[in-house]
Amino acid sequence: MQQTTDKELEQKVIGMLTELLKLPAATIETEANLTADLGMDSIQFLDMLANLEEQFGFELDVDDMHPERFQSVQAIVHFLQGRE
């Protein structure tokens, strides 16, 4: 994965979430909890993980699948930056 800035990653993740959750990008704040604040359900969560793998070119290990790593856009960006 090439080096990407936090802002670029945020925009990519928000773009993916707008499609997945059918929400306008303006309503997705980087620190909002995906389940509690944005209404993501377990099926959408799994879809999101699959989309992340596809879009960013990696496979998640069982060790990576901690929900807190994916609880917000900010958390996802932090996780993705750690993979670069």
Secondary structure in CASP SS format (residue, H / E / C, confidence):
PFRMAT SS
TARGET T0000
AUTHOR 0000-0000-0000
METHOD secondary structure of the structure
MODEL  1
M C 1.00
Q C 1.00
Q C 1.00
T C 1.00
T C 1.00
D H 1.00
K H 1.00
E H 1.00
L H 1.00
E H 1.00
Q H 1.00
K H 1.00
V H 1.00
I H 1.00
G H 1.00
M H 1.00
L H 1.00
T H 1.00
E H 1.00
L H 1.00
L H 1.00
K C 1.00
L C 1.00
P C 1.00
A H 1.00
A H 1.00
T H 1.00
I C 1.00
E C 1.00
T C 1.00
E C 1.00
A C 1.00
N C 1.00
L C 1.00
T C 1.00
A C 1.00
D C 1.00
L C 1.00
G C 1.00
M C 1.00
D C 1.00
S H 1.00
I H 1.00
Q H 1.00
F H 1.00
L H 1.00
D H 1.00
M H 1.00
L H 1.00
A H 1.00
N H 1.00
L H 1.00
E H 1.00
E H 1.00
Q H 1.00
F H 1.00
G C 1.00
F C 1.00
E C 1.00
L C 1.00
D C 1.00
V H 1.00
D H 1.00
D H 1.00
M C 1.00
H C 1.00
P H 1.00
E H 1.00
R H 1.00
F H 1.00
Q C 1.00
S C 1.00
V H 1.00
Q H 1.00
A H 1.00
I H 1.00
V H 1.00
H H 1.00
F H 1.00
L H 1.00
Q H 1.00
G H 1.00
R H 1.00
E C 1.00
END
